[in-house]
Amino acid sequence: MVSDRVFKLCQETPTVSSEFAKNPSDAPTEIAKRLYGSTKPASKHDFPGVDRPSASVADLERALQCGKWGSSQPSEFFLRVWNDVLSSLDADALGGMVSPPLMGSYGTMPLTVIAPLADIVRHMSNLIVRAEKEVFLITCSWSPSVAVHLVSDALKELSRRAGQRGERVVVKVMYDKAGAAQFINNRQPVKPEVYSGEKIQLPKPEEIPHIDFEVINFHKPLLGTLHAKFMVVDRKIAIIESNNMEDNDNVEMMTHFEGPIVDSIYDTALITWGNAFKTPPPSANAPSIEGGLPTNQASEGLFTDREPAREQHQVVLDGQAAQLPEHMPGDPHYDSDMAGEITRMQSCYSPKPNESRLQATNRQLNLACTKPIGPTAPEIPDGDEFTPYIPISTPTPFPIALVSRPPYGEPNNGNVFVPQNEAWLSCIRNARSSIFIQTPDLNATQLHLALIAGLKRGIEITYYVCLGYNDAGEIMPGQGGTNEMFAGKLVDSLSEPERKLLHICYYVGKDQDHPIHHNFKARSCHVKLLIADGHIGIQGSGNQDTQSWYHSQEINVMIDSEEMCRKWREGIERNQNTATYGKAGIADGVWRDQNGKEAEGSMGKPSTAMGWVKGTMGMVKKAQEKGGF
């Protein structure tokens, strides 16, 4: 049941963003203290355990009143999860990194991207150049890369366009690069000579004369990483993504939101930024629920004014017919609207002369890989093409809640009772038929207990993970173990009938016929997604590992829409071969080929001595690579 305290918090009118609009010279951290006091992180003693009594009808009605859903109507399942999420605010009112009145909202999602990292950043760069007044870009890892080059090019173009209009645009960038200074102040302003230098490679001030630009480097020592990845443009559009700003072999996931949920994500941006602004964001008095900042340029319709989306088969045909130049660093090709972006991106995956569909997909998946590989999968048939941009018609808004978590630096796993974890656990606890998870790593202690409980209740559970993802880090004490170790531990806890309900798969790229160990840096997946009973979906930055569960700041959305979840799952299956070629054995959770051979680099069953030898060798190899652990 939602406590009186939390119920009141959710009913209060003031929020960090509404108070900031009245006093834009105030630091958001100070505003948050005035509203909610000096909050303390939840401790392990606050956590009520994995199992809970079922919420009553009265409990659900009370939870319903704690969100602003507009004309949308949350389902009973959504409200059960929402009720559990709200319970965590008793311990920490800002545990969701958003003002409580803005935590439950509604909106639309006209685009999902499931694709290599650079394809997501192409959309980001288009949104940046089409911005009119303001951009917040918040991410984790930042290093010179195709992604950074695309963003830097976009900022220069944004400045040029703003200059032509005789205007200025405010841009805020935030990332995590841990340093000693953050023991004194977690939020370190970054000087122009640093952010435009060799290690960051953002534009110099003279290259963006019409942008008021600020950069902050955030980390909460020791383990409180800024792992949230999101962007807000003109307080009209928000994207939540899985990717960092770097080059790698990952397939990632991004969702594009419009409508009042943007105000919630904007509020999170203010709280995350924390410091007083040199130039305050101009959208402070222009909430998305009122339309955001006034539009001066001719632009596409947003929110419920968008045109109906194309189906994927039409996107494929349009891409094949267009044959447009690729939007690349140093050779940008910006589009005037989302429809143009979708067609251009699909044209990149269309076969060139004397090239098969499989070869075209292989070409694109290799684009940012340091170790490109050839294809091994069969030719891709008609109707199963890789479609990186997935447009979705959303004529009416649906319920959306932010289910995030704050950074927690202490070297223990006590900070478990937070909205993100409660949402995941409640989805599994309240599911009636199925759970689907895709994540790079899966090893959190409470998740292990929840999955076992779900399987014993007869819930079908499918999860996709990466073979060997960050094994050298996950095998360290207190980190939960590797994906193969977790899989072995999980299946050992189940009876034969229960094992038949569990489907463990290791990620297989769209152009491959087998999993490739992460050590080879050739084909990996960094998607973070949970779908329960086919209509509750949670997507964002949070992994199902120890670091994301207990330490990193994360941002995730929970949606209540069967149509959106169906599109997500279709995109997941269409853009990888995991379900076809990645299934692990039900006896031990280990992948083997048709000849019974384990994947190269695999640890195998972790209880065997050879598994630990393989793991130790992998750790040594990792330590020898640039950057070490």
C-alpha positions as CSV (number, residue, x, y, z in Angstrom):
1,M,0.0,0.0,0.0
2,V,1.2,3.5,-0.8
3,S,2.0,5.3,2.5
4,D,0.5,8.6,3.4
5,R,3.9,10.2,3.0
6,V,4.4,9.0,-0.5
7,F,0.8,9.7,-1.5
8,K,1.3,13.3,-0.3
9,L,4.6,13.6,-2.2
10,C,2.9,12.5,-5.4
11,Q,0.0,15.0,-4.9
12,E,2.2,18.0,-4.2
13,T,2.3,20.7,-6.9
14,P,5.9,21.9,-6.6
15,T,8.6,19.9,-8.4
16,V,12.3,20.5,-9.0
17,S,11.5,21.8,-12.5
18,S,8.6,24.0,-11.5
19,E,10.6,25.6,-8.7
20,F,13.6,26.0,-11.0
21,A,11.3,27.9,-13.5
22,K,10.7,30.4,-10.7
23,N,14.3,30.7,-9.7
24,P,16.5,29.6,-12.7
25,S,19.7,30.9,-11.0
26,D,19.3,28.3,-8.2
27,A,21.1,25.0,-8.3
28,P,18.7,22.1,-8.8
29,T,20.4,20.2,-5.9
30,E,19.5,23.1,-3.6
31,I,15.9,23.2,-4.9
32,A,15.6,19.4,-4.3
33,K,16.8,19.9,-0.7
34,R,14.2,22.6,-0.1
35,L,11.5,20.3,-1.4
36,Y,12.5,16.9,-0.1
37,G,15.1,17.6,2.6
38,S,18.6,16.0,2.7
39,T,17.6,12.5,1.4
40,K,19.6,9.5,2.3
41,P,20.1,6.4,0.1
42,A,17.9,3.4,1.0
43,S,19.8,0.7,2.9
44,K,19.5,-3.0,2.9
45,H,17.3,-2.8,6.0
46,D,14.7,-0.9,4.0
47,F,14.3,-3.7,1.4
48,P,11.2,-5.8,2.2
49,G,12.4,-8.9,0.3
50,V,11.7,-10.4,-3.0
51,D,8.3,-11.9,-2.0
52,R,5.4,-9.6,-1.1
53,P,1.7,-9.9,-0.3
54,S,-0.6,-9.1,-3.3
55,A,-1.9,-5.5,-3.5
56,S,-5.6,-5.1,-2.8
57,V,-8.1,-3.3,-5.1
58,A,-8.0,-0.3,-2.7
59,D,-4.2,-0.3,-2.9
60,L,-4.3,-0.2,-6.7
61,E,-6.8,2.7,-6.6
62,R,-4.6,4.7,-4.3
63,A,-1.6,4.0,-6.6
64,L,-3.6,5.1,-9.6
65,Q,-4.0,8.5,-7.9
66,C,-0.2,8.9,-7.6
67,G,0.3,9.4,-11.3
68,K,-0.8,11.9,-14.0
69,W,-2.0,9.6,-16.7
70,G,-4.0,12.0,-18.9
71,S,-6.6,10.2,-20.9
72,S,-4.7,6.9,-20.8
73,Q,-5.8,4.2,-18.4
74,P,-3.2,2.0,-16.7
75,S,-3.9,-1.7,-16.6
76,E,-4.2,-3.7,-13.4
77,F,-0.8,-5.3,-14.0
78,F,0.9,-1.9,-14.5
79,L,-0.7,-0.6,-11.3
80,R,0.5,-3.6,-9.3
81,V,4.1,-2.8,-10.5
82,W,3.6,0.9,-10.0
83,N,2.3,0.3,-6.4
84,D,5.5,-1.6,-5.6
85,V,7.7,1.1,-7.2
86,L,6.1,3.8,-5.1
87,S,6.8,1.9,-1.9
88,S,10.6,2.6,-2.4
89,L,10.0,6.3,-2.1
90,D,9.4,6.0,1.6
91,A,13.1,5.3,2.0
92,D,14.3,8.0,-0.4
93,A,11.9,10.5,-2.0
94,L,14.3,11.1,-4.9
95,G,15.3,7.4,-5.3
96,G,13.8,7.6,-8.8
97,M,15.9,10.7,-9.8
98,V,12.7,12.6,-10.6
99,S,10.3,14.7,-8.5
100,P,7.5,12.3,-7.3
101,P,4.6,14.1,-8.9
102,L,6.3,13.6,-12.3
103,M,7.2,9.9,-11.9
104,G,4.0,8.6,-13.4
105,S,2.9,10.2,-16.7
106,Y,2.0,9.4,-20.3
107,G,3.1,10.0,-23.8
108,T,3.9,8.5,-27.2
109,M,6.8,6.6,-28.7
110,P,7.0,7.2,-32.5
111,L,10.5,5.6,-33.0
112,T,12.6,2.8,-31.6
113,V,16.1,2.0,-32.8
114,I,17.6,-1.4,-32.4
115,A,20.9,-1.2,-34.2
116,P,24.7,-0.5,-33.9
117,L,25.7,2.4,-31.7
118,A,26.5,4.7,-34.6
119,D,22.9,4.4,-36.0
120,I,21.5,5.6,-32.7
121,V,23.8,8.6,-32.6
122,R,22.8,9.4,-36.2
123,H,19.3,10.0,-34.9
124,M,20.7,12.0,-32.0
125,S,22.7,14.2,-34.4
126,N,19.6,14.9,-36.4
127,L,17.7,15.9,-33.3
128,I,20.5,18.2,-32.3
129,V,20.7,20.1,-35.6
130,R,16.9,20.5,-35.6
131,A,16.9,21.9,-32.1
132,E,15.7,25.5,-31.7
133,K,16.7,26.6,-28.2
134,E,18.0,23.8,-26.0
135,V,19.7,20.4,-25.7
136,F,20.6,18.2,-22.7
137,L,22.8,15.3,-23.5
138,I,23.7,13.0,-20.6
139,T,25.7,9.8,-20.9
140,C,28.3,7.6,-19.2
141,S,31.5,6.7,-21.1
142,W,32.8,9.3,-23.6
143,S,35.8,8.7,-25.8
144,P,36.9,9.8,-29.3
145,S,34.8,7.8,-31.8
146,V,32.4,7.8,-34.7
147,A,29.7,8.6,-32.2
148,V,31.5,11.6,-30.8
149,H,32.5,12.9,-34.3
150,L,28.8,12.7,-35.3
151,V,27.7,14.8,-32.2
152,S,30.5,17.3,-32.7
153,D,29.6,17.8,-36.3
154,A,26.0,18.2,-35.3
155,L,26.8,20.9,-32.7
156,K,28.8,22.9,-35.3
157,E,25.8,22.6,-37.7
158,L,23.4,23.6,-34.9
159,S,25.5,26.7,-34.2
160,R,25.6,27.6,-37.9
161,R,21.8,27.3,-38.2
162,A,21.2,29.3,-35.0
163,G,23.5,32.0,-36.4
164,Q,21.5,32.2,-39.6
165,R,18.3,32.7,-37.5
166,G,20.0,35.3,-35.3
167,E,19.5,33.2,-32.2
168,R,21.5,31.3,-29.6
169,V,21.0,27.7,-28.4
170,V,21.8,26.4,-24.9
171,V,23.5,23.0,-24.8
172,K,24.5,21.0,-21.7
173,V,26.6,17.8,-21.9
174,M,27.4,15.5,-19.0
175,Y,29.4,12.3,-18.8
176,D,31.4,10.2,-16.3
177,K,35.1,10.1,-16.2
178,A,36.1,9.3,-12.6
179,G,38.9,11.4,-11.0
180,A,40.3,12.4,-7.6
181,A,38.5,15.8,-7.6
182,Q,35.1,14.0,-7.4
183,F,35.9,12.9,-3.9
184,I,35.4,16.7,-3.1
185,N,32.7,17.5,-5.6
186,N,30.9,14.8,-7.7
187,R,30.0,17.3,-10.4
188,Q,33.2,18.8,-12.0
189,P,32.8,21.6,-14.6
190,V,34.9,20.8,-17.6
191,K,37.0,23.6,-19.1
192,P,36.9,24.3,-22.9
193,E,40.6,23.3,-23.3
194,V,39.7,19.9,-21.8
195,Y,36.4,19.1,-23.5
196,S,37.9,20.2,-26.9
197,G,41.1,18.3,-26.3
198,E,42.3,15.0,-27.5
199,K,40.4,12.8,-25.0
200,I,36.9,14.3,-25.4
201,Q,37.0,16.0,-28.9
202,L,33.9,18.3,-28.5
203,P,34.0,21.5,-30.5
204,K,36.1,24.5,-29.4
205,P,34.0,27.6,-28.3
206,E,35.1,29.4,-31.5
207,E,33.7,26.5,-33.6
208,I,30.2,26.9,-32.0
209,P,29.9,30.7,-31.6
210,H,26.1,30.6,-31.4
211,I,25.8,28.0,-28.6
212,D,26.0,28.6,-24.9
213,F,27.9,25.4,-24.0
214,E,28.5,23.8,-20.6
215,V,30.0,20.4,-19.8
216,I,30.1,18.5,-16.5
217,N,32.0,15.4,-15.5
218,F,30.1,13.4,-12.8
219,H,31.1,10.5,-10.7
220,K,30.2,9.5,-7.1
221,P,33.1,7.7,-5.7
222,L,33.8,4.9,-5.3
223,L,31.2,3.0,-7.4
224,G,28.5,5.6,-8.2
225,T,28.8,5.7,-11.9
226,L,26.6,8.0,-14.1
227,H,25.3,5.2,-16.2
228,A,22.1,6.9,-17.4
229,K,22.0,7.7,-21.1
230,F,19.4,10.2,-22.4
231,M,18.8,13.4,-24.3
232,V,16.1,16.1,-24.1
233,V,15.6,18.6,-27.0
234,D,13.6,21.8,-26.6
235,R,11.6,20.0,-23.9
236,K,9.5,18.5,-26.7
237,I,11.5,15.3,-27.4
238,A,13.3,12.9,-25.2
239,I,15.3,9.8,-26.0
240,I,16.4,7.1,-23.6
241,E,19.2,4.8,-24.9
242,S,21.5,2.0,-23.9
243,N,24.6,3.3,-25.6
244,N,27.7,5.2,-24.5
245,M,29.6,7.6,-26.7
246,E,32.4,5.4,-28.0
247,D,33.2,2.9,-30.8
248,N,32.4,-0.8,-30.2
249,D,30.7,-3.8,-31.7
250,N,27.5,-3.4,-29.7
251,V,23.9,-3.5,-31.0
252,E,22.0,-1.0,-28.8
253,M,18.5,0.2,-28.2
254,M,17.0,3.7,-28.1
255,T,13.4,4.9,-27.7
256,H,12.1,8.3,-28.7
257,F,9.4,9.9,-26.6
258,E,7.0,12.8,-27.0
259,G,4.3,14.3,-24.8
260,P,4.2,15.0,-21.0
261,I,6.7,12.2,-20.2
262,V,9.3,14.6,-21.6
263,D,8.7,16.9,-18.6
264,S,9.5,14.0,-16.3
265,I,12.8,13.3,-18.2
266,Y,13.6,17.0,-18.2
267,D,13.1,17.0,-14.4
268,T,15.6,14.1,-14.2
269,A,18.1,16.1,-16.4
270,L,17.9,19.0,-13.9
271,I,18.4,16.8,-10.9
272,T,21.3,15.0,-12.5
273,W,23.0,18.2,-13.6
274,G,22.7,19.5,-10.1
275,N,24.9,22.6,-10.4
276,A,23.7,26.1,-10.9
277,F,23.7,26.9,-14.7
278,K,25.9,29.6,-16.3
279,T,23.1,30.0,-18.8
280,P,19.8,28.6,-17.6
281,P,17.8,26.3,-20.0
282,P,15.3,28.5,-21.9
283,S,12.6,25.9,-21.6
284,A,12.2,26.3,-17.8
285,N,8.8,28.0,-18.3
286,A,7.7,25.9,-21.3
287,P,6.7,22.4,-20.1
288,S,6.0,19.7,-22.7
289,I,2.5,19.3,-21.4
290,E,1.9,22.8,-22.7
291,G,3.7,22.2,-26.0
292,G,7.3,22.9,-25.0
293,L,9.2,25.9,-26.5
294,P,7.4,27.8,-29.2
295,T,8.4,26.6,-32.7
296,N,9.8,29.2,-35.1
297,Q,10.7,26.8,-37.9
298,A,8.5,24.7,-40.2
299,S,8.7,21.2,-38.6
300,E,7.0,17.9,-38.5
301,G,4.0,17.3,-36.2
302,L,4.9,16.0,-32.8
303,F,3.1,13.9,-30.1
304,T,-0.5,13.1,-31.3
305,D,0.0,15.3,-34.4
306,R,2.4,12.8,-36.1
307,E,1.5,11.1,-39.4
308,P,0.8,7.4,-39.2
309,A,4.0,5.3,-39.2
310,R,5.0,3.0,-42.0
311,E,5.2,-0.7,-41.5
312,Q,8.6,-2.4,-41.7
313,H,8.1,-3.9,-45.1
314,Q,7.3,-0.5,-46.5
315,V,10.4,1.0,-44.8
316,V,12.5,-1.7,-46.5
317,L,11.0,-1.0,-49.9
318,D,11.5,2.7,-49.5
319,G,15.1,2.2,-48.4
320,Q,15.9,0.0,-51.4
321,A,14.4,2.6,-53.8
322,A,16.0,5.6,-52.3
323,Q,19.8,4.6,-52.4
324,L,20.7,7.7,-50.3
325,P,24.2,8.7,-49.2
326,E,25.1,7.6,-45.7
327,H,25.1,10.2,-42.9
328,M,28.8,9.9,-41.7
329,P,31.3,11.9,-39.7
330,G,32.9,14.5,-41.8
331,D,30.3,13.9,-44.5
332,P,26.9,14.7,-42.8
333,H,23.6,14.3,-44.5
334,Y,20.9,15.6,-42.2
335,D,17.2,15.1,-42.8
336,S,14.4,17.5,-42.2
337,D,12.2,15.0,-40.4
338,M,12.1,11.5,-38.8
339,A,10.6,10.0,-42.0
340,G,13.6,11.1,-44.0
341,E,16.0,9.7,-41.4
342,I,14.2,6.3,-41.4
343,T,14.5,6.0,-45.2
344,R,18.1,7.1,-45.3
345,M,19.1,4.7,-42.6
346,Q,17.3,1.8,-44.2
347,S,19.0,2.5,-47.5
348,C,22.3,1.9,-45.8
349,Y,21.3,-1.7,-45.1
350,S,20.1,-2.2,-48.7
351,P,22.4,-4.3,-50.9
352,K,24.7,-2.4,-53.2
353,P,25.4,-3.8,-56.8
354,N,26.8,-7.3,-56.6
355,E,26.1,-7.5,-52.9
356,S,23.7,-9.8,-51.1
357,R,21.4,-8.8,-48.3
358,L,23.5,-10.7,-45.8
359,Q,26.7,-9.0,-47.0
360,A,25.0,-5.5,-46.7
361,T,24.0,-6.3,-43.1
362,N,27.5,-7.6,-42.4
363,R,29.0,-4.4,-43.8
364,Q,26.9,-2.2,-41.5
365,L,27.5,-4.3,-38.4
366,N,31.3,-4.1,-39.0
367,L,31.3,-0.3,-39.4
368,A,32.5,0.7,-36.0
369,C,34.1,-2.7,-35.1
370,T,37.8,-2.7,-34.3
371,K,37.9,-6.4,-35.5
372,P,35.5,-6.8,-38.5
373,I,34.5,-10.3,-39.4
374,G,32.7,-12.0,-42.3
375,P,29.2,-13.4,-42.2
376,T,28.5,-17.0,-41.3
377,A,24.6,-17.1,-41.3
378,P,22.5,-18.2,-44.2
379,E,21.2,-15.5,-46.6
380,I,18.6,-13.2,-45.2
381,P,15.2,-14.0,-46.7
382,D,12.6,-11.5,-47.9
383,G,10.6,-10.1,-45.0
384,D,13.4,-10.6,-42.4
385,E,15.7,-7.7,-43.4
386,F,17.6,-5.9,-40.7
387,T,15.5,-2.7,-40.0
388,P,17.5,-0.4,-37.6
389,Y,14.8,2.3,-37.3
390,I,11.4,1.0,-36.2
391,P,8.6,3.7,-36.6
392,I,5.5,3.0,-34.5
393,S,2.1,4.6,-34.9
394,T,0.9,6.0,-31.6
395,P,-2.3,7.9,-32.3
396,T,-3.2,7.9,-28.6
397,P,-0.9,8.3,-25.6
398,F,-0.3,5.4,-23.2
399,P,0.9,5.2,-19.5
400,I,4.6,5.7,-18.9
401,A,6.5,5.8,-15.6
402,L,10.1,6.6,-14.9
403,V,11.7,3.7,-12.9
404,S,15.2,4.8,-12.4
405,R,17.8,4.7,-9.6
406,P,20.4,7.2,-8.0
407,P,24.1,6.8,-7.9
408,Y,25.5,4.9,-4.8
409,G,29.2,5.0,-4.3
410,E,29.8,2.9,-1.2
411,P,31.4,-0.5,-1.8
412,N,28.5,-2.6,-0.6
413,N,25.2,-3.8,-2.2
414,G,22.9,-2.2,0.3
415,N,21.2,0.3,-2.0
416,V,18.7,-2.3,-3.5
417,F,15.4,-0.7,-2.6
418,V,15.0,1.7,-5.5
419,P,12.3,2.2,-8.2
420,Q,14.3,0.5,-10.9
421,N,14.8,-2.7,-9.0
422,E,11.2,-2.7,-7.6
423,A,9.9,-2.4,-11.2
424,W,11.9,-5.4,-12.4
425,L,11.1,-7.6,-9.3
426,S,7.4,-6.7,-9.4
427,C,7.1,-7.5,-13.1
428,I,8.5,-11.0,-12.4
429,R,6.4,-11.4,-9.3
430,N,3.1,-10.4,-10.9
431,A,3.5,-11.9,-14.3
432,R,0.9,-14.5,-15.2
433,S,2.5,-16.0,-18.3
434,S,5.9,-14.8,-19.5
435,I,9.0,-12.7,-18.9
436,F,11.5,-11.7,-21.6
437,I,14.8,-10.1,-20.7
438,Q,17.7,-8.9,-22.9
439,T,20.8,-7.5,-21.1
440,P,24.5,-7.7,-21.6
441,D,25.0,-9.2,-18.1
442,L,22.6,-11.0,-15.7
443,N,23.9,-11.8,-12.2
444,A,22.1,-9.7,-9.5
445,T,21.3,-11.7,-6.3
446,Q,17.7,-10.6,-5.9
447,L,17.0,-11.3,-9.6
448,H,18.3,-14.9,-9.2
449,L,15.7,-15.4,-6.4
450,A,12.9,-13.8,-8.3
451,L,13.5,-15.8,-11.5
452,I,13.5,-19.1,-9.5
453,A,10.2,-18.0,-7.8
454,G,8.7,-17.2,-11.2
455,L,9.7,-20.5,-12.7
456,K,8.3,-22.4,-9.8
457,R,5.0,-20.6,-10.3
458,G,4.9,-21.8,-13.9
459,I,6.0,-18.6,-15.6
460,E,7.9,-19.0,-18.9
461,I,11.1,-17.1,-18.7
462,T,13.4,-16.3,-21.7
463,Y,16.5,-14.3,-21.4
464,Y,19.2,-13.2,-23.9
465,V,22.7,-12.3,-22.6
466,C,26.1,-11.8,-24.2
467,L,28.7,-14.6,-24.1
468,G,31.6,-13.5,-22.0
469,Y,30.4,-9.9,-21.6
470,N,32.8,-8.2,-19.2
471,D,33.8,-11.5,-17.7
472,A,37.0,-10.1,-16.2
473,G,35.0,-7.6,-14.2
474,E,32.0,-9.8,-13.4
475,I,34.2,-12.6,-12.0
476,M,35.7,-10.2,-9.4
477,P,34.5,-10.7,-5.7
478,G,31.1,-9.2,-5.0
479,Q,30.2,-8.7,-8.7
480,G,27.8,-11.7,-9.1
481,G,29.8,-13.8,-11.5
482,T,29.8,-14.3,-15.3
483,N,26.7,-15.0,-17.4
484,E,27.7,-18.7,-17.7
485,M,28.2,-18.9,-14.0
486,F,24.8,-17.4,-13.3
487,A,23.1,-19.7,-15.8
488,G,24.7,-22.7,-14.3
489,K,23.6,-21.7,-10.8
490,L,20.1,-20.9,-12.0
491,V,19.5,-24.3,-13.8
492,D,21.0,-26.2,-10.8
493,S,18.2,-24.6,-8.6
494,L,15.4,-26.0,-10.8
495,S,13.6,-29.3,-11.3
496,E,13.3,-30.9,-14.7
497,P,9.8,-29.5,-15.4
498,E,10.9,-26.0,-14.3
499,R,14.0,-26.1,-16.6
500,K,11.7,-26.6,-19.5
501,L,10.1,-23.2,-18.8
502,L,13.5,-21.5,-18.9
503,H,15.1,-20.4,-22.2
504,I,18.6,-19.1,-21.9
505,C,20.2,-17.7,-25.1
506,Y,23.5,-16.1,-25.9
507,Y,23.5,-13.2,-28.3
508,V,24.0,-14.0,-32.0
509,G,24.5,-11.2,-34.5
510,K,22.1,-10.9,-37.5
511,D,24.9,-12.0,-39.9
512,Q,26.2,-14.9,-37.7
513,D,25.2,-18.5,-36.9
514,H,26.8,-18.8,-33.5
515,P,27.6,-16.6,-30.4
516,I,30.9,-14.9,-30.4
517,H,32.7,-14.3,-27.1
518,H,33.0,-10.7,-26.0
519,N,36.8,-11.0,-25.9
520,F,36.9,-10.9,-29.7
521,K,35.1,-7.5,-29.9
522,A,33.2,-8.6,-33.0
523,R,29.5,-9.0,-32.2
524,S,28.0,-8.0,-28.8
525,C,24.6,-6.7,-27.6
526,H,24.1,-3.9,-25.1
527,V,20.3,-3.8,-25.2
528,K,18.5,-3.5,-21.8
529,L,14.9,-4.6,-22.0
530,L,12.3,-6.5,-20.0
531,I,8.8,-7.4,-21.2
532,A,6.2,-9.0,-18.9
533,D,3.1,-10.8,-20.2
534,G,3.6,-9.1,-23.6
535,H,2.3,-5.6,-22.5
536,I,4.4,-4.2,-19.7
537,G,7.9,-3.1,-21.0
538,I,10.9,-1.6,-19.2
539,Q,13.7,-0.1,-21.3
540,G,16.6,2.1,-20.5
541,S,20.2,2.1,-19.3
542,G,20.0,-0.4,-16.5
543,N,21.7,-3.8,-16.9
544,Q,20.7,-6.8,-14.9
545,D,24.0,-7.0,-13.1
546,T,25.4,-6.0,-9.7
547,Q,26.7,-2.6,-10.8
548,S,23.4,-1.4,-12.2
549,W,21.3,-3.0,-9.5
550,Y,23.2,-1.5,-6.6
551,H,25.4,1.4,-7.6
552,S,25.1,3.2,-11.0
553,Q,22.7,6.0,-11.7
554,E,20.2,4.6,-14.3
555,I,17.2,5.9,-16.2
556,N,14.5,3.5,-17.4
557,V,10.9,3.9,-18.6
558,M,8.1,1.5,-17.9
559,I,5.3,1.4,-20.5
560,D,1.8,-0.1,-20.5
561,S,1.1,-0.9,-24.2
562,E,0.7,-4.3,-25.9
563,E,1.3,-2.7,-29.3
564,M,4.6,-1.1,-28.3
565,C,5.8,-4.3,-26.6
566,R,4.9,-6.3,-29.6
567,K,6.9,-3.9,-31.9
568,W,9.9,-4.1,-29.4
569,R,9.9,-7.9,-29.4
570,E,9.5,-8.1,-33.2
571,G,12.5,-5.7,-33.6
572,I,14.6,-7.7,-31.2
573,E,14.0,-10.9,-33.0
574,R,14.3,-9.4,-36.5
575,N,17.6,-7.7,-35.9
576,Q,19.5,-10.6,-34.4
577,N,19.8,-14.4,-34.7
578,T,19.8,-15.2,-31.0
579,A,16.6,-17.2,-30.8
580,T,17.6,-19.3,-33.9
581,Y,21.3,-20.1,-33.1
582,G,22.0,-19.0,-29.5
583,K,20.0,-21.4,-27.3
584,A,21.9,-22.8,-24.3
585,G,21.6,-26.4,-23.0
586,I,18.8,-26.8,-20.4
587,A,21.0,-29.1,-18.3
588,D,23.8,-26.5,-17.6
589,G,23.1,-23.2,-19.3
590,V,26.1,-23.6,-21.6
591,W,25.9,-23.0,-25.4
592,R,27.3,-25.7,-27.7
593,D,27.3,-26.1,-31.4
594,Q,25.7,-29.0,-33.3
595,N,28.8,-31.1,-32.6
596,G,28.7,-30.5,-28.9
597,K,31.6,-28.0,-28.9
598,E,31.5,-24.9,-26.7
599,A,32.1,-21.5,-28.1
600,E,35.7,-20.3,-28.2
601,G,36.6,-18.5,-25.0
602,S,33.7,-20.0,-23.1
603,M,34.2,-20.8,-19.4
604,G,31.9,-23.8,-19.7
605,K,30.1,-25.1,-16.6
606,P,31.6,-22.9,-13.8
607,S,31.8,-25.7,-11.2
608,T,34.5,-27.5,-13.2
609,A,38.1,-26.7,-12.6
610,M,38.7,-26.1,-16.3
611,G,36.0,-23.4,-16.3
612,W,37.9,-21.5,-13.6
613,V,41.2,-21.9,-15.5
614,K,39.5,-20.5,-18.6
615,G,38.1,-17.6,-16.6
616,T,41.5,-16.8,-15.0
617,M,43.1,-16.9,-18.4
618,G,40.5,-14.5,-19.7
619,M,41.1,-12.1,-16.9
620,V,44.8,-12.1,-17.6
621,K,44.2,-11.5,-21.3
622,K,41.8,-8.6,-20.4
623,A,44.4,-7.0,-18.1
624,Q,46.9,-7.1,-20.9
625,E,44.6,-5.2,-23.2
626,K,44.7,-1.4,-23.4
627,G,42.8,0.1,-20.5
628,G,43.1,-3.1,-18.4
629,F,40.1,-4.0,-16.3
